[in-house]
Amino acid sequence: MTAITSTPYSRDLGDELRRIRESCTPFHGRAMALHLGWDPSKVSDIELGKARASEIDLAQYLATCGKDLEFLTDFRRRYYNAFDLYLAQVPDNLRTLAMTEAMATKITAYDVLTPHGLLQTEDYAWALFEDVGLEAPEDIRKYVQARMDRQSILRSHNRPECLFYVHERALQARLGNAALMEDQYLRLLFNTHILRVVPANFTAFRSACALYEFGKASPVTYTETELAHVFAQEDRAVKRARRLFRRLDEVALDEEQSRSKLAEYVSGLREDLDDRRTDLP
């Protein structure tokens, strides 16, 4: 077993091992260690993603859980890159990001074309998946529910300190019908204590980015496209993200200005609806 800096994916896979142990054996962590002849801290460190298990360790652990060679081979393949400081995942992996957000003590994020997922209404998220058109209709419900479940961290007693920057382009891009957009604008308006709008005339910031900070683990940056979710924990990536957010702090509207800007969009939407009603024969 090798002690090493934990990553979002190592913590995800470590937690998966814990869940396998709890569901497939009668052992708690210390009993599992005694059964394997390990120091008790070894099971804890592996399940917390704080130490890399050797291939022999993984084989012994999973065999004790009743897993076969096919399962071991697949898990070992996924585990191989678990401690990489740069990691790209396919978008249908829903656990690593959710765990990262749940463990974070501070989240700073910037989004360009849509509000951040933690601030999206259910109808908006649903319409967004439908509009992109890459997911099978039967999978959209699962993805939307996962996004709604992630939002529970904002209601928890130990919720992270959050600041979300949203570019005005995301407000201008209307999705679905007027009622859907009004609900989404109002969701943002009610969260202006943690949200700042980046004015439309600032066009240099083209890529979404998030910075997750933790009590004891190293900070992690994150970005996503329709093709991949990318976690970067290397120092240069984190420093670059911090520079980005310092610059956004300089150009973004303050809380009161952001509230006024969002109110403009709500009013504009309602005026458009009134005009359409007036035009009816």
CORJO-V455241 format. One record per backbone hydrogen bond with DSSP energy under -1.0 kcal/mol. CO is the residue of the C=O (numbers start at 1). NH is the residue of the N-H. E is the energy in kcal/mol with one decimal. If there is no record, write none. Layout:
CO NH E
CO NH E
//
This chain:
2 52 -3.1
7 11 -2.2
8 12 -1.8
9 13 -2.8
10 14 -2.3
11 15 -2.1
12 16 -1.8
13 17 -2.1
14 18 -2.0
15 19 -2.4
16 20 -2.3
17 21 -2.6
18 22 -2.6
19 23 -1.9
20 24 -2.1
21 25 -1.7
28 32 -2.5
29 33 -2.0
30 34 -2.3
31 35 -2.5
32 36 -2.1
33 37 -1.0
33 38 -3.0
39 42 -1.9
40 44 -1.4
41 45 -2.8
42 46 -2.2
43 47 -2.6
44 48 -1.7
45 50 -2.5
45 51 -1.0
46 49 -1.2
50 4 -1.5
52 2 -2.3
54 58 -2.6
55 59 -2.3
56 60 -2.7
57 61 -2.7
58 62 -2.8
59 63 -2.2
60 64 -2.0
61 65 -1.1
62 67 -2.7
63 66 -1.7
68 72 -2.4
69 73 -2.7
70 74 -2.1
71 75 -2.8
72 76 -2.9
73 77 -1.9
74 78 -1.9
75 79 -2.7
76 80 -1.3
79 82 -1.7
81 84 -1.6
85 233 -3.5
87 231 -2.9
89 229 -2.7
90 93 -1.8
95 99 -2.9
96 100 -2.2
97 101 -2.6
98 102 -2.2
99 103 -2.0
100 104 -1.2
105 161 -2.7
106 213 -2.6
107 163 -2.0
108 211 -3.1
109 165 -3.4
110 209 -2.1
111 167 -2.6
116 119 -2.3
121 125 -2.5
122 126 -2.4
123 127 -2.6
124 128 -2.4
125 129 -2.1
126 130 -2.2
127 131 -2.6
128 132 -2.3
129 133 -2.1
136 139 -2.0
136 140 -1.1
139 143 -2.0
140 144 -2.9
141 145 -2.5
142 146 -2.1
143 147 -1.9
144 148 -2.4
145 149 -2.7
146 150 -1.8
149 152 -1.6
150 153 -1.6
151 154 -1.6
152 155 -1.4
156 159 -1.3
161 107 -3.0
163 109 -2.2
164 196 -2.5
165 111 -2.2
166 198 -2.5
167 170 -1.6
168 172 -1.9
169 173 -1.8
172 174 -1.1
177 181 -2.0
178 182 -2.6
179 183 -2.2
180 184 -1.9
181 185 -2.9
182 186 -2.6
183 187 -2.1
184 188 -2.0
185 189 -2.7
186 190 -2.5
188 191 -1.4
189 192 -1.1
191 194 -2.2
194 164 -3.0
196 166 -2.2
197 253 -2.9
198 168 -2.4
199 202 -1.7
204 206 -1.2
209 110 -3.2
210 222 -2.2
211 108 -2.2
212 220 -2.5
213 105 -3.0
213 106 -1.7
220 212 -3.4
221 232 -2.4
222 210 -2.1
223 230 -3.1
228 225 -2.5
229 89 -3.0
230 223 -2.0
231 87 -2.6
232 221 -3.0
234 238 -1.9
235 239 -2.7
236 240 -2.1
237 241 -2.1
238 242 -2.2
239 243 -1.9
240 244 -2.2
241 245 -2.3
242 246 -2.0
243 247 -2.2
244 248 -2.5
245 249 -2.0
246 250 -1.1
247 251 -1.5
248 252 -2.6
254 258 -3.0
255 259 -2.2
256 260 -2.2
257 261 -2.5
258 262 -2.4
259 263 -2.1
260 264 -1.8
261 265 -1.4
262 266 -2.0
263 267 -2.8
264 268 -2.9
265 269 -2.0
266 270 -2.0
267 271 -2.4
268 272 -2.1
269 273 -1.8
270 274 -2.2
271 275 -2.5
272 276 -2.0
273 277 -2.0
274 278 -2.1
275 279 -1.6
//
